[in-house]
Amino acid sequence: MKQLSNAVNTLILEKNISYFFLVSLDIPSAIQHYTSLPYDITMGDGNTYSSENGVYGVDPPHISDIVDREAYKVALSDPSFNFKYYFEDGIIGREMSVRLGFINTTESEIEGFDSIIVQPGEIFKDINDTILIYAGAVDNHGYTIDISNSEAIAAIEGSSPMADLDLVKTFYTSKDSMSHRNNTDTAFDSVHEGSGTIQVRWGKVK
């Protein structure tokens, strides 16, 4: 069971909640952070969450009685196709997390985590006053194009932390296939080169 901070419990009891999303992606060469807020924000963990590629939508958490591969989807606004380069470099298997942050919607100040006072209308910036709603690995990605609004959405899908153990995924041991996963990995560069003649000594060695 998730442990909520006293500040979050107070907001829930007030039944007047204003929230936002914080998405972190471990992509090649960097860890990027994004928010659904209309402006950038630096949280108490020291990370600045950007609104440039704003969080367009996040799937609500699902509750399941069985161990299955419940996918978790995050949509990021990407009109400049910035994620195209990350997708080409390979982000399958990279870590992804989603947190829910809160704004003080009451008419009085609230003491957040570590005795930090948050005034009405301000954001609870301590990471302990947020809720981790998803943490796992990127399993798929792609683009959704909305022609009517001329909008490009980068859709990133993460696997459930308890993915189906019977899941079978095809993995081609070729140079081209590996380049789509990690263009710096050279493990399969010579896998299809021709073989040569070898001589093996057989029998008793004196």
C-alpha positions as CSV (number, residue, x, y, z in Angstrom):
1,M,0.0,0.0,0.0
2,K,1.3,3.4,-0.9
3,Q,2.3,5.7,1.9
4,L,1.0,9.3,1.4
5,S,2.4,12.3,3.0
6,N,0.4,14.3,5.5
7,A,0.0,17.1,3.0
8,V,-1.4,14.8,0.3
9,N,-3.8,13.3,2.9
10,T,-5.0,16.7,3.8
11,L,-5.7,17.6,0.2
12,I,-7.6,14.4,-0.3
13,L,-9.8,15.0,2.8
14,E,-10.6,18.5,1.4
15,K,-11.9,16.8,-1.8
16,N,-10.6,19.7,-3.9
17,I,-7.5,18.4,-5.7
18,S,-5.5,20.1,-8.4
19,Y,-2.7,17.9,-9.8
20,F,-0.1,17.7,-12.5
21,F,2.2,15.0,-14.0
22,L,5.9,14.6,-13.7
23,V,7.5,12.3,-16.3
24,S,11.1,11.1,-16.2
25,L,12.7,9.3,-19.1
26,D,16.2,7.7,-19.1
27,I,16.9,8.3,-22.8
28,P,20.3,7.9,-24.6
29,S,23.0,10.3,-23.2
30,A,20.7,12.0,-20.7
31,I,17.7,11.8,-18.4
32,Q,14.9,14.0,-19.5
33,H,12.1,15.4,-17.3
34,Y,8.7,16.7,-18.5
35,T,5.6,18.2,-16.8
36,S,2.0,18.8,-17.7
37,L,2.2,22.3,-16.2
38,P,2.2,25.2,-18.6
39,Y,5.6,26.3,-17.3
40,D,8.9,24.7,-16.3
41,I,9.3,23.8,-12.6
42,T,12.3,22.7,-10.5
43,M,11.2,20.1,-7.9
44,G,12.8,19.3,-4.6
45,D,14.8,16.4,-6.2
46,G,16.8,19.1,-8.0
47,N,15.4,18.2,-11.4
48,T,13.8,20.8,-13.7
49,Y,10.7,19.5,-15.5
50,S,10.2,21.0,-18.9
51,S,6.9,22.1,-20.3
52,E,8.3,22.4,-23.9
53,N,7.4,18.8,-24.7
54,G,4.4,18.9,-22.4
55,V,2.7,15.8,-21.0
56,Y,-0.3,15.5,-23.3
57,G,-1.9,12.6,-21.5
58,V,-1.2,9.7,-19.1
59,D,-3.1,6.5,-18.7
60,P,-4.6,6.0,-15.3
61,P,-3.2,3.2,-13.2
62,H,-5.0,-0.2,-13.6
63,I,-5.7,-2.8,-11.0
64,S,-5.5,-6.4,-12.1
65,D,-6.1,-9.7,-10.2
66,I,-3.6,-11.6,-12.5
67,V,0.0,-11.2,-13.5
68,D,-0.3,-9.8,-17.0
69,R,1.4,-7.4,-19.4
70,E,-0.6,-4.3,-18.6
71,A,0.8,-1.6,-20.8
72,Y,1.2,1.9,-19.4
73,K,1.0,4.8,-21.9
74,V,2.4,8.3,-21.8
75,A,1.7,10.9,-24.5
76,L,4.0,13.9,-25.0
77,S,3.4,16.9,-27.3
78,D,6.2,16.9,-29.9
79,P,5.4,19.3,-32.8
80,S,9.1,19.5,-33.7
81,F,9.6,15.7,-33.7
82,N,12.4,16.0,-31.1
83,F,11.7,12.4,-29.9
84,K,12.4,11.1,-33.4
85,Y,16.1,11.1,-32.7
86,Y,15.7,9.4,-29.3
87,F,13.5,6.7,-30.9
88,E,16.2,6.1,-33.6
89,D,18.9,5.9,-31.0
90,G,16.9,3.3,-29.1
91,I,14.9,3.7,-25.9
92,I,13.4,0.2,-25.6
93,G,14.2,-1.0,-22.1
94,R,15.1,2.4,-20.8
95,E,13.6,3.4,-17.4
96,M,10.5,5.6,-17.3
97,S,8.6,6.9,-14.2
98,V,5.5,9.0,-13.7
99,R,4.7,11.0,-10.6
100,L,1.6,12.9,-9.6
101,G,2.2,16.4,-8.1
102,F,-0.2,18.6,-6.2
103,I,-1.1,22.3,-5.8
104,N,-2.4,23.7,-2.5
105,T,-6.0,24.4,-3.4
106,T,-7.1,25.2,0.2
107,E,-7.5,28.7,1.5
108,S,-4.8,28.2,4.2
109,E,-1.1,27.3,4.3
110,I,-0.2,23.6,4.6
111,E,2.9,22.1,6.1
112,G,4.5,19.8,3.5
113,F,7.2,17.2,4.0
114,D,10.2,18.3,6.1
115,S,8.1,21.1,7.6
116,I,8.1,23.2,4.4
117,I,5.2,25.6,4.4
118,V,3.2,25.8,1.2
119,Q,1.0,28.8,0.7
120,P,-2.5,28.7,-1.0
121,G,-2.1,28.3,-4.8
122,E,1.5,27.2,-4.5
123,I,3.0,23.8,-5.6
124,F,4.2,21.1,-3.2
125,K,7.8,20.9,-4.6
126,D,9.2,18.2,-2.2
127,I,9.3,14.9,-4.1
128,N,7.9,13.2,-0.9
129,D,4.7,15.2,-1.4
130,T,4.1,13.5,-4.8
131,I,2.8,10.1,-5.6
132,L,4.8,7.6,-7.8
133,I,2.1,6.1,-10.1
134,Y,4.3,4.3,-12.5
135,A,7.9,3.0,-12.7
136,G,9.1,0.6,-15.3
137,A,10.8,0.2,-18.7
138,V,9.9,1.5,-22.1
139,D,8.4,-1.3,-24.2
140,N,7.2,0.5,-27.3
141,H,7.0,3.9,-28.9
142,G,5.6,5.8,-31.9
143,Y,3.8,8.9,-33.2
144,T,0.2,9.9,-33.4
145,I,-0.6,12.6,-35.9
146,D,-3.7,14.7,-35.5
147,I,-4.1,16.2,-39.0
148,S,-7.1,18.4,-38.0
149,N,-5.1,20.2,-35.3
150,S,-1.7,19.8,-37.0
151,E,-0.4,18.2,-33.9
152,A,2.2,15.5,-33.4
153,I,2.0,13.3,-30.2
154,A,4.9,11.1,-29.2
155,A,3.4,8.0,-27.6
156,I,5.6,6.0,-25.2
157,E,4.5,2.7,-23.8
158,G,5.9,1.1,-20.7
159,S,5.4,-2.5,-19.6
160,S,3.9,-3.4,-16.3
161,P,6.5,-4.1,-13.6
162,M,5.0,-7.6,-13.4
163,A,5.0,-8.4,-17.2
164,D,3.7,-11.7,-18.5
165,L,6.5,-14.3,-18.0
166,D,5.3,-16.2,-21.0
167,L,5.7,-13.2,-23.4
168,V,7.8,-14.0,-26.4
169,K,9.5,-11.2,-28.4
170,T,11.4,-11.8,-31.6
171,F,15.0,-10.7,-31.5
172,Y,17.0,-10.7,-34.7
173,T,20.7,-11.3,-34.3
174,S,21.7,-8.9,-37.1
175,K,23.7,-5.7,-37.4
176,D,20.6,-3.8,-38.6
177,S,18.4,-5.1,-35.9
178,M,20.9,-4.1,-33.2
179,S,21.4,-0.6,-34.6
180,H,17.7,0.1,-33.9
181,R,18.2,-0.8,-30.3
182,N,21.6,0.7,-29.7
183,N,23.6,2.1,-32.6
184,T,26.9,1.9,-30.6
185,D,26.6,-1.9,-30.0
186,T,28.8,-3.8,-32.4
187,A,28.1,-7.3,-31.1
188,F,26.5,-8.5,-34.4
189,D,28.5,-6.5,-36.9
190,S,30.3,-9.7,-38.2
191,V,27.7,-12.3,-37.4
192,H,26.9,-12.9,-41.1
193,E,30.4,-13.0,-42.5
194,G,31.6,-16.1,-44.3
195,S,33.3,-18.9,-42.5
196,G,36.8,-20.2,-43.2
197,T,38.6,-23.6,-43.1
198,I,40.1,-24.6,-39.8
199,Q,42.2,-27.6,-38.9
200,V,41.6,-29.5,-35.6
201,R,44.0,-32.2,-34.3
202,W,42.1,-35.2,-33.2
203,G,43.2,-38.2,-31.2
204,K,45.7,-39.0,-28.5
205,V,48.3,-36.4,-27.7
206,K,51.7,-37.8,-26.9
